[in-house]
C-alpha cells in the first residue's frame, strides 16, 4: 500500500537557519504530494503541493520539488523564523483515490 | 477562500453521553468530507470518508455504530460520538475536498475539535 516516510523530529534550528525536512514515499501510479503544517492546538493548513513529477510547490518561503526518480518531496526553506515552529506533515494522494496518506509528522522548533 | 470550520472547538462531556461535531465548508461545495482522529504527538488517522447523500465509508477498525457520520449537504458533515468513553478522548479533525479558485481538487482541513470524556 501507499506510505509516506518523514525524518523524525524534533528538528531544532536557530532563526535564519536553512531548513530541510526529508520526505519519501511509496505509491503505485502517479500520486499528488502535499506538505501540511499544524500549529499547536490547531488543525492542518495546506502549505504547498505538487501534482506531477518535477513540479515545484512553493508558499511562504517554503518549497518542495516532486522527484519521481528518488520518490522524494523534501521541504526546504532558506531562512526560518520563530513563527515557523510547528509540526509539518508530508502526504500523498494517489490518483484515482481521494484519501490522503500522511507521514508521522516532523516537529520544527526555531529559537531566536 | 477554502475555509472549513468545525464546531465546537472544545467539548467536555460525561462518560455515556453522545457528542456531535459539525464540519462546514464555508465558501465552497464539498462532495466529499473526511474525518480524522489525532492522538497526541501522532499523525492523523483517517476514520471515514463521507459523500453527500450517501453512507460513509469507514476505515478498518473504526466502529460505524460508535462514530455516526451524516453528510446531509454539500457544505455540512457531522460526526456523532455515541456513548462516549474516556478512550474516545482525542482531537478530531475534518477535511473537505473541493475545487477552489480554478485549482485542482484539494482537501482543506478544519481547525479540529478537542474532545475530553470524563
Contacts between the chains, C-beta under 8 A, distances in Angstrom:
chain1	res1	chain2	res2	distance
A	32	B	104	7.6
A	36	B	109	7.3
A	41	B	112	7.9
A	41	B	114	7.8
A	42	B	111	5.5
A	42	B	112	6.5
A	43	B	4	7.9
A	43	B	6	7.4
A	43	B	93	5.0
A	43	B	109	4.6
A	43	B	110	5.2
A	43	B	111	4.2
A	43	B	112	4.2
A	44	B	44	7.4
A	44	B	93	6.7
A	44	B	95	7.7
A	44	B	109	4.1
A	45	B	109	6.9
A	46	B	106	6.5
A	46	B	107	7.7
A	46	B	108	6.7
A	46	B	109	7.5
A	49	B	106	6.8
A	51	B	104	6.0
A	89	B	43	6.7
A	89	B	44	7.4
A	93	B	107	7.6
A	98	B	32	5.6
A	98	B	49	7.1
A	98	B	97	5.8
A	98	B	105	7.6
A	98	B	107	7.9
A	99	B	34	7.0
A	99	B	46	6.0
A	99	B	49	6.3
A	100	B	34	7.7
A	100	B	46	7.5
A	100	B	95	7.9
A	100	B	107	6.0
A	102	B	43	4.8
A	102	B	44	5.2
A	103	B	43	6.6
A	104	B	42	7.1
A	104	B	43	4.7
A	105	B	42	7.5
A	105	B	43	5.3
A	107	B	41	8.0
